Amino acid sequence: MRSSDRPPHGSGTARLAVAALALSPVLGAVYVDAVVARRRLASPRAARRALVQLQLGDLLRGRTVEVRAIGGGTSNAVIAVQLVGDGPPIELVVKQALPLGTVMAWGARHFGANYVYATASRAARIAREAAALRYLADRGIAVPRCLAADPQHGLIATAWIDGVHAATALRTAGASDRAREIGGLLRQIHDLGVTLGDGHPGNMLVARATGQLVVFDLEFAECTGSSPARRGFDLAYAAALMPGGELRDAMVAAYGPRTRDERDAFGIAERHLRGFGWLIERERARWATG
């Protein structure tokens, strides 16, 4: 494995702490800006403006806009939008990429997570997500339909999927089957030459209407340049966030045969990710109660 495909030495937790302390004034200002931006987008007026920016203004004719914020992160502002008027309501999701996401992605790349991934600017993240959604949809992978994207302004709109996070479903009856389904889905995606970068169970939904597993939040997905390091990281990230060892093993087994380079990359990435200890535990705990 190339040295550039290996994570930094050690877990990176200490370096993250030192960097956060050193950059605390800047990070604090960017964080506050992210909180304000999330609240700002979650208003009917801002939602209307975003839809017009995305050239989806025709959907607004004769309809009122209902909005609610979804997701708890600060890398992006994400809202569920319902357009109500004549005929059935139209439901969609609007995401606005925020500068804090770029800072966090840079930190993850340099201190231990998405170390094999590249540009994390707002425009690049939105462009990657739109490209990945369309590429995977055209090849039969269940993803939210991309309605419009404006990378320059960091905006993307997708169709609403009513579902339960797979990370929550893994704590209910049938968890083993769901874990195997996740492994099989990752294999399908990798066989198409795509890697996700952030493809953990929290970024997958079990659709209520069909029971189908849907993958979303693809701003770090790559449709080209697949490598054993990238594939190994994808599988390791999902494995590290499984609620237990049995589910982890079921998912890996369902993924199927791997080359020696892929197994090596997986082992390196999983050990590295598990070295973050309480951060991984905290991420798992997010999904414990839905």
LINKAMO-V340868 format. One record per residue. N is the residue number from 1. RES is the residue in one small letter. PHI is phi in whole degrees, 0 to 359 (none if undefined). PSI is psi as a letter, one per 30 degrees, with the letter a starting at -180 (* if undefined). Layout:
BEGIN
n->[N:N]
res->[RES:RES]
phi->[PHI:PHI]
psi->[PSI:PSI]
END
This chain:
BEGIN
n->[1:2:3:4:5:6:7:8:9:10:11:12:13:14:15:16:17:18:19:20:21:22:23:24:25:26:27:28:29:30:31:32:33:34:35:36:37:38:39:40:41:42:43:44:45:46:47:48:49:50:51:52:53:54:55:56:57:58:59:60:61:62:63:64:65:66:67:68:69:70:71:72:73:74:75:76:77:78:79:80:81:82:83:84:85:86:87:88:89:90:91:92:93:94:95:96:97:98:99:100:101:102:103:104:105:106:107:108:109:110:111:112:113:114:115:116:117:118:119:120:121:122:123:124:125:126:127:128:129:130:131:132:133:134:135:136:137:138:139:140:141:142:143:144:145:146:147:148:149:150:151:152:153:154:155:156:157:158:159:160:161:162:163:164:165:166:167:168:169:170:171:172:173:174:175:176:177:178:179:180:181:182:183:184:185:186:187:188:189:190:191:192:193:194:195:196:197:198:199:200:201:202:203:204:205:206:207:208:209:210:211:212:213:214:215:216:217:218:219:220:221:222:223:224:225:226:227:228:229:230:231:232:233:234:235:236:237:238:239:240:241:242:243:244:245:246:247:248:249:250:251:252:253:254:255:256:257:258:259:260:261:262:263:264:265:266:267:268:269:270:271:272:273:274:275:276:277:278:279:280:281:282:283:284:285:286:287:288:289:290]
res->[m:r:s:s:d:r:p:p:h:g:s:g:t:a:r:l:a:v:a:a:l:a:l:s:p:v:l:g:a:v:y:v:d:a:v:v:a:r:r:r:l:a:s:p:r:a:a:r:r:a:l:v:q:l:q:l:g:d:l:l:r:g:r:t:v:e:v:r:a:i:g:g:g:t:s:n:a:v:i:a:v:q:l:v:g:d:g:p:p:i:e:l:v:v:k:q:a:l:p:l:g:t:v:m:a:w:g:a:r:h:f:g:a:n:y:v:y:a:t:a:s:r:a:a:r:i:a:r:e:a:a:a:l:r:y:l:a:d:r:g:i:a:v:p:r:c:l:a:a:d:p:q:h:g:l:i:a:t:a:w:i:d:g:v:h:a:a:t:a:l:r:t:a:g:a:s:d:r:a:r:e:i:g:g:l:l:r:q:i:h:d:l:g:v:t:l:g:d:g:h:p:g:n:m:l:v:a:r:a:t:g:q:l:v:v:f:d:l:e:f:a:e:c:t:g:s:s:p:a:r:r:g:f:d:l:a:y:a:a:a:l:m:p:g:g:e:l:r:d:a:m:v:a:a:y:g:p:r:t:r:d:e:r:d:a:f:g:i:a:e:r:h:l:r:g:f:g:w:l:i:e:r:e:r:a:r:w:a:t:g]
phi->[none:297:299:290:267:263:290:301:296:80:284:89:299:296:294:299:296:297:296:297:296:295:257:306:298:293:298:299:295:293:296:301:300:294:298:296:296:297:292:295:293:279:223:304:296:293:296:301:298:295:294:296:300:276:62:247:300:298:292:276:300:70:233:265:248:245:226:215:287:228:80:244:275:241:287:219:264:230:230:265:242:240:257:245:179:294:84:297:295:257:243:210:239:242:243:242:289:250:302:299:298:294:297:294:294:298:297:297:295:273:239:144:248:280:291:259:250:254:310:238:296:304:297:295:296:291:297:297:297:299:297:293:300:289:296:291:300:295:248:86:273:286:219:297:290:281:271:189:215:225:304:302:256:66:238:212:237:228:292:285:244:276:193:248:302:300:297:280:299:291:253:237:303:82:299:297:297:293:298:295:297:296:300:294:295:300:296:302:295:295:295:273:85:254:237:262:78:220:269:276:298:289:253:227:240:262:296:295:289:240:76:283:274:242:259:217:57:256:288:248:288:233:269:223:73:300:213:304:296:290:294:297:295:306:294:293:295:296:295:294:260:293:295:202:296:295:291:300:294:295:295:296:297:292:298:98:300:227:288:300:298:293:295:297:296:298:297:297:294:294:299:295:295:293:292:278:49:297:293:293:299:296:296:299:297:304:257:296:245:85]
psi->[k:k:e:f:g:k:l:l:k:a:f:f:e:e:e:e:e:e:e:e:e:e:g:e:e:e:e:e:e:e:e:e:e:e:e:e:e:e:e:e:f:h:k:e:e:e:e:e:e:e:e:e:e:g:h:g:f:f:f:f:k:g:k:l:k:k:k:k:k:l:l:g:l:g:f:l:k:k:k:k:k:k:j:k:b:k:a:k:k:k:k:l:k:k:k:j:k:l:e:e:e:e:e:e:e:e:e:e:e:f:g:f:d:h:f:g:l:b:k:g:l:e:e:e:e:e:e:e:e:e:e:e:e:e:e:e:e:f:g:g:k:j:l:k:k:j:e:l:k:i:e:e:g:h:k:k:k:l:k:k:j:j:a:k:k:e:e:e:f:f:g:l:k:g:e:e:e:e:e:e:e:e:e:e:e:e:e:e:e:e:f:g:g:k:l:e:e:h:h:l:f:f:g:k:k:j:k:e:e:f:g:k:k:k:k:a:i:h:f:g:k:k:f:l:g:k:l:e:e:e:e:e:e:e:e:e:e:e:e:f:g:k:f:l:e:e:e:e:e:e:e:e:e:f:e:a:k:k:l:e:e:e:e:e:e:e:e:e:e:e:e:e:e:f:f:f:c:f:e:e:e:e:e:e:f:e:g:e:g:*]
END
